[in-house]
Amino acid sequence: MSGKSEDAAKRDVAALAAELAQQITSLAAFSGSGLAPANASAVRSPSPGLPSYAGPRAMLENAARFVAPVLPAGASLRPLKAALLRVLRIVTRDQTTFNSALLEALRGALLETEARVRELAAASRESAQRADEAKARLDGAVADLSGLSARLARESKARESAGRELLASQRRLDVLEKERDERDETLAREVEEANEGLRMLRLDWSSLRSNLQNLSEARPSPVARRQAEDSAVRADDPLRAGLYADFEEHFRGSEEDIRARQASDAARFRGAPGPVADLGCGRGEFLEALAAEGIVAIGCDANPVMAARAKEKKLAVDQADLFTWLAGRADSSLGGVTAFQVVEHLPPASLFDLVELAIRKLAPSGRVLFETINPESVYAMRWFWMDLSHVRPVPAPSLAQLLTASGFRDVAVDFRSPVPESEGLPRSLADDPRYATLQRLLFAPQDYAVTGVK
């Protein structure tokens, strides 16, 4: 009987060992060996792109059953196994505590890992979404850039076409401008030739009129008679001649002053095509200035005192009426005709006669110069009537137009003899634009000279 009991006990121990080995093998299936669990659906990923934690979770749940040895309700040899477990609990108590702590640590690590993986997955999805949006924007920018490139290409072609058209238009315009310039030059030459022809006709007409008025007669010419009648100083009245010479010295200035003022005018006659004739030469100041420039000069004056003073200085001066004396010069023989402060002594008709006679006696390219008082200056007109032999003032535009209409070219007006600053407006007012009109009216230059070329 005891032999059967021992055999039965051995069989129970062997069965218990086999059951324990099976459970340990089952637990080892989830220890990271790589073997797939029996239920494949349990490890399927719950979300695309995320790893499945079903296997590790099932392993932990299965391992929880073995933290401490437990007998199933229907286990065979239950009383013997229970007794054995009670005996072994003293040995396995620490292991059970360790197994429980390890299981909780693994569970926490699994939960934390799963949460972090989900956060990383969410961040990855957000990054992917942003990447998709960036790619979409980039694709849009590429499309816009392609469209812009195409438009730029079209515009470039359009610009090239417009450039070619513009170049062609510019060439046509250049041709038209060249034709216009040629027509303008031709027209300008024709106008210049016509003006020159008209000027020559005026010169011829003036010379003809002068010739008609001075036909060979024994008696003095009408011009000379009229000038002699109108003159305040007659050649046969030496007393008046002396008084006028004194008057000239007192009001016009000394010989040195006059000579200094006329020096610049002498330079105008350099290269003159003949001698320069100074009408009403007075004491001969301008003749001296011409001689200083090496220019041949002759003159006349009706005042015997003035003429005698000029002859004392060895100047080629004749005492004679200027019209008679000028008429006696050979036609086209003079290089210049000048008259300083003379035309204001002549009536209008005599002024016309003087211009026509000067044209007749001047050589081609000869120059005329007439200086007189500027009637546009109130200050100058105060002195105009100081000379009792003055007939009428001659405005600069009138005298310039007379020369132009008579055939002279390059007619110019040169204002001179400014009013002394001490007698004009104060500098503070003279420089003020508000007083410019008053300055021109009251204190314009006292004299002017008109020049022209035959």
Secondary structure as UniProt FT lines:
FT   HELIX           2..28
FT   TURN            29..30
FT   HELIX           40..43
FT   TURN            48..49
FT   HELIX           54..64
FT   TURN            65..66
FT   TURN            73..74
FT   TURN            76..77
FT   HELIX           78..213
FT   HELIX           222..230
FT   TURN            235..236
FT   HELIX           238..251
FT   HELIX           255..266
FT   HELIX           267..269
FT   TURN            270..271
FT   STRAND          276..279
FT   TURN            282..283
FT   HELIX           285..292
FT   TURN            293..294
FT   STRAND          297..301
FT   HELIX           304..312
FT   TURN            313..314
FT   STRAND          317..319
FT   HELIX           322..327
FT   TURN            331..332
FT   STRAND          334..340
FT   HELIX           343..345
FT   HELIX           348..361
FT   STRAND          362..373
FT   TURN            375..376
FT   HELIX           378..384
FT   TURN            385..386
FT   TURN            388..389
FT   HELIX           396..406
FT   STRAND          409..416
FT   HELIX           421..423
FT   HELIX           427..430
FT   HELIX           433..435
FT   HELIX           436..443
FT   STRAND          447..453
//
